[in-house]
Structure formats: structure tokens, C-alpha cells
């Protein structure tokens, strides 16, 4: 159940970050409210996850998955560049999350 709650926290954080892009520096009401609500929900769900999962593992998955998906959204939907360095950086983040989870599996 912890992984389901963590997945919901990740989704909420991704939606909040995407809404922040559209808030134009918090000058647009609805995207700004979506950002605030999304981050509040993300942190509440992350806090629930931490009741049954180690903070290092949960935070690594939460931040790593969020970073990777937001980078992909930027490239695919927002026209951001897909440089070799950016792709390598995202792959390294994912690799770090995998390594942290391998340690937690023992």
C-alpha cells in the first residue's frame, strides 16, 4: 500500500509542477491554485508513505521519478531541448533510485 500512496504523491507532484509552468510566475489564478493544491496533496501523501517506508527510499523515488517525468514532459510537450547531457542526467537519476532500492530490498 505504501507504493500506491507514493505513486499518488508522485503524480500529484508532477501535476503541480506542470501547473506551475502554466501559472506564469503565479500570475494566473487557476494554474496557481492547481500548483498549491497539488503540492499540498503531494506532501500529505508523502507524509503518509513515510509511516511505512524509510525516508531515504521514499524521498529518492518521489524526487527521482518526479524529476524524470517532468523532464520528459518538458521535452515531449513543452518543446524543451533533448540534449545528450539532459538525457544522461535523467538516466543517472533513475539509476540512483534503482541502486537505493536495491539496498532497501535486503
N, CA and C atoms as an extended XYZ file, in Angstrom:
318
Properties=species:S:1:pos:R:3:atomname:S:1:resname:S:1:resid:I:1 pbc="F F F"
N         0.819       -1.201        0.000 N   UNK     1
C         0.000        0.000        0.000 CA  UNK     1
C         0.860        1.261        0.000 C   UNK     1
N         2.054        1.176        0.603 N   UNK     2
C         2.937        2.343        0.646 CA  UNK     2
C         3.315        2.792       -0.761 C   UNK     2
N         3.542        1.847       -1.660 N   UNK     3
C         3.919        2.210       -3.019 CA  UNK     3
C         2.769        2.852       -3.786 C   UNK     3
N         1.536        2.479       -3.487 N   UNK     4
C         0.376        3.113       -4.116 CA  UNK     4
C         0.265        4.564       -3.645 C   UNK     4
N         0.427        4.770       -2.348 N   UNK     5
C         0.383        6.127       -1.802 CA  UNK     5
C         1.533        6.960       -2.355 C   UNK     5
N         2.701        6.366       -2.462 N   UNK     6
C         3.850        7.066       -3.019 CA  UNK     6
C         3.616        7.415       -4.486 C   UNK     6
N         3.032        6.510       -5.238 N   UNK     7
C         2.721        6.788       -6.649 CA  UNK     7
C         1.747        7.954       -6.772 C   UNK     7
N         0.764        8.014       -5.891 N   UNK     8
C        -0.181        9.136       -5.894 CA  UNK     8
C         0.523       10.442       -5.538 C   UNK     8
N         1.466       10.384       -4.604 N   UNK     9
C         2.249       11.577       -4.245 CA  UNK     9
C         3.079       12.049       -5.431 C   UNK     9
N         3.666       11.111       -6.155 N   UNK    10
C         4.466       11.450       -7.331 CA  UNK    10
C         3.592       12.082       -8.402 C   UNK    10
N         2.447       11.484       -8.681 N   UNK    11
C         1.529       12.021       -9.678 CA  UNK    11
C         1.086       13.435       -9.301 C   UNK    11
N         0.759       13.630       -8.038 N   UNK    12
C         0.337       14.948       -7.569 CA  UNK    12
C         1.446       15.980       -7.738 C   UNK    12
N         2.675       15.581       -7.436 N   UNK    13
C         3.816       16.500       -7.582 CA  UNK    13
C         4.059       16.833       -9.049 C   UNK    13
N         3.911       15.872       -9.928 N   UNK    14
C         4.085       16.099      -11.361 CA  UNK    14
C         3.024       17.068      -11.884 C   UNK    14
N         1.783       16.853      -11.488 N   UNK    15
C         0.708       17.744      -11.911 CA  UNK    15
C         0.911       19.158      -11.361 C   UNK    15
N         1.370       19.264      -10.119 N   UNK    16
C         1.616       20.574       -9.515 CA  UNK    16
C         2.737       21.311      -10.231 C   UNK    16
N         3.793       20.605      -10.560 N   UNK    17
C         4.915       21.237      -11.251 CA  UNK    17
C         4.517       21.665      -12.658 C   UNK    17
N         3.739       20.843      -13.333 N   UNK    18
C         3.256       21.208      -14.660 CA  UNK    18
C         2.346       22.430      -14.586 C   UNK    18
N         1.475       22.467      -13.584 N   UNK    19
C         0.603       23.632      -13.400 CA  UNK    19
C         1.425       24.890      -13.111 C   UNK    19
N         2.543       24.720      -12.387 N   UNK    20
C         3.393       25.868      -12.089 CA  UNK    20
C         3.933       26.492      -13.370 C   UNK    20
N         4.269       25.672      -14.343 N   UNK    21
C         4.745       26.182      -15.628 CA  UNK    21
C         3.699       27.085      -16.257 C   UNK    21
N         2.443       26.677      -16.163 N   UNK    22
C         1.350       27.438      -16.768 CA  UNK    22
C         0.855       28.593      -15.897 C   UNK    22
N         1.341       28.698      -14.671 N   UNK    23
C         0.910       29.799      -13.790 CA  UNK    23
C         1.561       31.123      -14.162 C   UNK    23
N         2.596       31.069      -15.002 N   UNK    24
C         3.320       32.265      -15.446 CA  UNK    24
C         3.750       33.116      -14.255 C   UNK    24
N         4.543       32.485      -13.380 N   UNK    25
C         5.045       33.202      -12.202 CA  UNK    25
C         3.952       33.510      -11.186 C   UNK    25
N         2.994       32.626      -11.080 N   UNK    26
C         1.845       32.764      -10.185 CA  UNK    26
C         0.995       33.992      -10.517 C   UNK    26
N         0.981       34.368      -11.781 N   UNK    27
C         0.156       35.499      -12.201 CA  UNK    27
C        -1.191       35.062      -12.780 C   UNK    27
N        -1.375       33.755      -12.982 N   UNK    28
C        -2.649       33.217      -13.463 CA  UNK    28
C        -3.286       32.412      -12.330 C   UNK    28
N        -4.540       32.706      -12.033 N   UNK    29
C        -5.213       32.171      -10.849 CA  UNK    29
C        -5.312       30.652      -10.843 C   UNK    29
N        -5.930       30.048      -11.857 N   UNK    30
C        -6.228       28.621      -11.791 CA  UNK    30
C        -4.987       27.741      -11.806 C   UNK    30
N        -4.019       28.011      -12.659 N   UNK    31
C        -2.794       27.208      -12.561 CA  UNK    31
C        -2.064       27.413      -11.226 C   UNK    31
N        -2.146       28.607      -10.668 N   UNK    32
C        -1.507       28.866       -9.366 CA  UNK    32
C        -2.191       28.073       -8.262 C   UNK    32
N        -3.519       28.040       -8.291 N   UNK    33
C        -4.254       27.251       -7.295 CA  UNK    33
C        -3.999       25.758       -7.486 C   UNK    33
N        -3.892       25.317       -8.742 N   UNK    34
C        -3.572       23.920       -9.015 CA  UNK    34
C        -2.193       23.540       -8.488 C   UNK    34
N        -1.252       24.464       -8.616 N   UNK    35
C         0.087       24.238       -8.093 CA  UNK    35
C         0.059       24.063       -6.582 C   UNK    35
N        -0.596       24.993       -5.894 N   UNK    36
C        -0.659       24.940       -4.427 CA  UNK    36
C        -1.372       23.666       -3.954 C   UNK    36
N        -2.512       23.368       -4.566 N   UNK    37
C        -3.269       22.177       -4.157 CA  UNK    37
C        -2.480       20.905       -4.446 C   UNK    37
N        -1.819       20.856       -5.587 N   UNK    38
C        -1.042       19.671       -5.951 CA  UNK    38
C         0.108       19.411       -5.003 C   UNK    38
N         0.823       20.481       -4.638 N   UNK    39
C         1.943       20.289       -3.706 CA  UNK    39
C         1.453       19.947       -2.296 C   UNK    39
N         0.362       20.541       -1.862 N   UNK    40
C        -0.192       20.174       -0.546 CA  UNK    40
C        -0.563       18.697       -0.521 C   UNK    40
N        -1.239       18.242       -1.556 N   UNK    41
C        -1.622       16.826       -1.632 CA  UNK    41
C        -0.383       15.936       -1.723 C   UNK    41
N         0.604       16.340       -2.528 N   UNK    42
C         1.825       15.541       -2.680 CA  UNK    42
C         2.532       15.365       -1.343 C   UNK    42
N         2.682       16.450       -0.582 N   UNK    43
C         3.372       16.344        0.705 CA  UNK    43
C         2.551       15.559        1.725 C   UNK    43
N         1.227       15.703        1.690 N   UNK    44
C         0.386       14.924        2.608 CA  UNK    44
C         0.512       13.426        2.303 C   UNK    44
N         0.495       13.078        1.018 N   UNK    45
C         0.631       11.669        0.641 CA  UNK    45
C         2.031       11.142        0.936 C   UNK    45
N         3.048       11.972        0.719 N   UNK    46
C         4.407       11.558        1.050 CA  UNK    46
C         4.540       11.329        2.556 C   UNK    46
N         3.925       12.180        3.352 N   UNK    47
C         3.970       12.007        4.810 CA  UNK    47
C         3.316       10.696        5.222 C   UNK    47
N         2.226       10.331        4.559 N   UNK    48
C         1.575        9.054        4.860 CA  UNK    48
C         2.476        7.882        4.457 C   UNK    48
N         3.150        8.035        3.338 N   UNK    49
C         4.068        6.988        2.871 CA  UNK    49
C         5.179        6.749        3.884 C   UNK    49
N         5.673        7.817        4.494 N   UNK    50
C         6.797        7.705        5.420 CA  UNK    50
C         6.448        6.963        6.709 C   UNK    50
N         5.161        6.729        6.942 N   UNK    51
C         4.770        5.928        8.101 CA  UNK    51
C         5.199        4.472        7.951 C   UNK    51
N         5.343        4.010        6.698 N   UNK    52
C         5.654        2.598        6.494 CA  UNK    52
C         6.837        2.351        5.557 C   UNK    52
N         7.548        3.400        5.184 N   UNK    53
C         8.694        3.250        4.288 CA  UNK    53
C         9.812        4.155        4.781 C   UNK    53
N        11.048        3.741        4.566 N   UNK    54
C        12.163        4.571        5.018 CA  UNK    54
C        12.203        5.882        4.238 C   UNK    54
N        12.625        6.926        4.916 N   UNK    55
C        12.620        8.257        4.314 CA  UNK    55
C        13.574        8.334        3.127 C   UNK    55
N        14.721        7.696        3.210 N   UNK    56
C        15.680        7.731        2.110 CA  UNK    56
C        15.132        7.114        0.844 C   UNK    56
N        14.516        5.953        0.983 N   UNK    57
C        13.949        5.260       -0.175 CA  UNK    57
C        12.761        6.026       -0.741 C   UNK    57
N        11.836        6.426        0.119 N   UNK    58
C        10.635        7.122       -0.338 CA  UNK    58
C        10.979        8.432       -1.025 C   UNK    58
N        11.861        9.210       -0.417 N   UNK    59
C        12.193       10.509       -0.995 CA  UNK    59
C        12.972       10.345       -2.297 C   UNK    59
N        13.844        9.354       -2.365 N   UNK    60
C        14.596        9.115       -3.596 CA  UNK    60
C        13.653        8.756       -4.747 C   UNK    60
N        12.697        7.890       -4.480 N   UNK    61
C        11.732        7.509       -5.512 CA  UNK    61
C        10.869        8.703       -5.893 C   UNK    61
N        10.379        9.430       -4.890 N   UNK    62
C         9.493       10.579       -5.126 CA  UNK    62
C        10.183       11.649       -5.957 C   UNK    62
N        11.358       12.049       -5.541 N   UNK    63
C        12.042       13.126       -6.253 CA  UNK    63
C        12.611       12.644       -7.585 C   UNK    63
N        13.139       11.426       -7.617 N   UNK    64
C        13.719       10.904       -8.850 CA  UNK    64
C        12.682       10.681       -9.936 C   UNK    64
N        11.586       10.047       -9.584 N   UNK    65
C        10.530        9.804      -10.569 CA  UNK    65
C         9.925       11.115      -11.034 C   UNK    65
N         9.702       12.025      -10.092 N   UNK    66
C         9.153       13.332      -10.458 CA  UNK    66
C        10.072       14.078      -11.405 C   UNK    66
N        11.355       14.076      -11.113 N   UNK    67
C        12.339       14.752      -11.964 CA  UNK    67
C        12.357       14.148      -13.361 C   UNK    67
N        12.389       12.836      -13.449 N   UNK    68
C        12.446       12.168      -14.750 CA  UNK    68
C        11.194       12.441      -15.577 C   UNK    68
N        10.031       12.346      -14.964 N   UNK    69
C         8.785       12.553      -15.706 CA  UNK    69
C         8.639       14.016      -16.118 C   UNK    69
N         8.983       14.946      -15.234 N   UNK    70
C         8.890       16.368      -15.583 CA  UNK    70
C         9.848       16.698      -16.721 C   UNK    70
N        11.044       16.138      -16.702 N   UNK    71
C        11.982       16.361      -17.805 CA  UNK    71
C        11.395       15.832      -19.116 C   UNK    71
N        10.772       14.657      -19.070 N   UNK    72
C        10.150       14.082      -20.266 CA  UNK    72
C         8.985       14.941      -20.751 C   UNK    72
N         8.167       15.431      -19.836 N   UNK    73
C         7.052       16.316      -20.204 CA  UNK    73
C         7.588       17.575      -20.875 C   UNK    73
N         8.656       18.124      -20.318 N   UNK    74
C         9.252       19.315      -20.912 CA  UNK    74
C         9.727       19.072      -22.333 C   UNK    74
N        10.343       17.929      -22.552 N   UNK    75
C        10.858       17.611      -23.884 CA  UNK    75
C         9.726       17.301      -24.861 C   UNK    75
N         8.784       16.452      -24.443 N   UNK    76
C         7.744       15.967      -25.350 CA  UNK    76
C         6.644       17.007      -25.592 C   UNK    76
N         6.187       17.680      -24.535 N   UNK    77
C         5.025       18.550      -24.663 CA  UNK    77
C         5.332       20.047      -24.652 C   UNK    77
N         6.451       20.442      -24.082 N   UNK    78
C         6.729       21.872      -23.920 CA  UNK    78
C         7.851       22.380      -24.814 C   UNK    78
N         8.344       21.530      -25.698 N   UNK    79
C         9.331       21.957      -26.673 CA  UNK    79
C        10.721       22.227      -26.133 C   UNK    79
N        11.051       21.674      -24.978 N   UNK    80
C        12.391       21.865      -24.433 CA  UNK    80
C        13.382       20.969      -25.178 C   UNK    80
N        14.641       21.376      -25.167 N   UNK    81
C        15.656       20.611      -25.895 CA  UNK    81
C        15.895       19.251      -25.240 C   UNK    81
N        16.270       18.295      -26.083 N   UNK    82
C        16.586       16.949      -25.604 CA  UNK    82
C        18.069       16.699      -25.835 C   UNK    82
N        18.911       17.397      -25.108 N   UNK    83
C        20.348       17.251      -25.288 CA  UNK    83
C        20.831       15.928      -24.695 C   UNK    83
N        21.993       15.528      -25.137 N   UNK    84
C        22.608       14.311      -24.609 CA  UNK    84
C        22.841       14.433      -23.113 C   UNK    84
N        23.301       15.608      -22.676 N   UNK    85
C        23.565       15.817      -21.250 CA  UNK    85
C        22.285       15.706      -20.421 C   UNK    85
N        21.192       16.249      -20.921 N   UNK    86
C        19.920       16.183      -20.187 CA  UNK    86
C        19.433       14.739      -20.070 C   UNK    86
N        19.498       14.016      -21.167 N   UNK    87
C        19.056       12.619      -21.148 CA  UNK    87
C        19.952       11.792      -20.240 C   UNK    87
N        21.260       12.013      -20.306 N   UNK    88
C        22.186       11.303      -19.421 CA  UNK    88
C        21.896       11.622      -17.953 C   UNK    88
N        21.624       12.878      -17.660 N   UNK    89
C        21.297       13.272      -16.285 CA  UNK    89
C        20.062       12.561      -15.765 C   UNK    89
N        19.019       12.487      -16.581 N   UNK    90
C        17.788       11.792      -16.179 CA  UNK    90
C        18.065       10.308      -15.963 C   UNK    90
N        18.855        9.709      -16.844 N   UNK    91
C        19.197        8.294      -16.675 CA  UNK    91
C        19.996        8.057      -15.397 C   UNK    91
N        20.876        8.986      -15.052 N   UNK    92
C        21.633        8.855      -13.810 CA  UNK    92
C        20.723        8.975      -12.584 C   UNK    92
N        19.736        9.854      -12.640 N   UNK    93
C        18.770        9.972      -11.538 CA  UNK    93
C        18.026        8.655      -11.370 C   UNK    93
N        17.557        8.102      -12.474 N   UNK    94
C        16.838        6.822      -12.423 CA  UNK    94
C        17.746        5.714      -11.883 C   UNK    94
N        18.985        5.688      -12.335 N   UNK    95
C        19.930        4.678      -11.846 CA  UNK    95
C        20.155        4.817      -10.342 C   UNK    95
N        20.241        6.039       -9.858 N   UNK    96
C        20.412        6.263       -8.425 CA  UNK    96
C        19.239        5.744       -7.618 C   UNK    96
N        18.028        5.955       -8.117 N   UNK    97
C        16.836        5.444       -7.435 CA  UNK    97
C        16.853        3.918       -7.412 C   UNK    97
N        17.234        3.314       -8.517 N   UNK    98
C        17.305        1.844       -8.577 CA  UNK    98
C        18.317        1.325       -7.566 C   UNK    98
N        19.490        1.936       -7.499 N   UNK    99
C        20.527        1.488       -6.566 CA  UNK    99
C        20.052        1.627       -5.120 C   UNK    99
N        19.405        2.737       -4.788 N   UNK   100
C        18.882        2.895       -3.429 CA  UNK   100
C        17.847        1.831       -3.098 C   UNK   100
N        17.029        1.466       -4.068 N   UNK   101
C        16.021        0.428       -3.836 CA  UNK   101
C        16.643       -0.953       -3.716 C   UNK   101
N        17.728       -1.205       -4.405 N   UNK   102
C        18.404       -2.497       -4.273 CA  UNK   102
C        18.919       -2.684       -2.854 C   UNK   102
N        19.435       -1.624       -2.264 N   UNK   103
C        19.910       -1.693       -0.890 CA  UNK   103
C        18.758       -1.924        0.087 C   UNK   103
N        17.605       -1.309       -0.180 N   UNK   104
C        16.457       -1.464        0.698 CA  UNK   104
C        15.787       -2.813        0.597 C   UNK   104
N        16.086       -3.545       -0.475 N   UNK   105
C        15.424       -4.843       -0.687 CA  UNK   105
C        16.024       -5.950        0.182 C   UNK   105
N        17.184       -5.728        0.774 N   UNK   106
C        17.830       -6.775        1.567 CA  UNK   106
C        17.364       -6.769        3.003 C   UNK   106
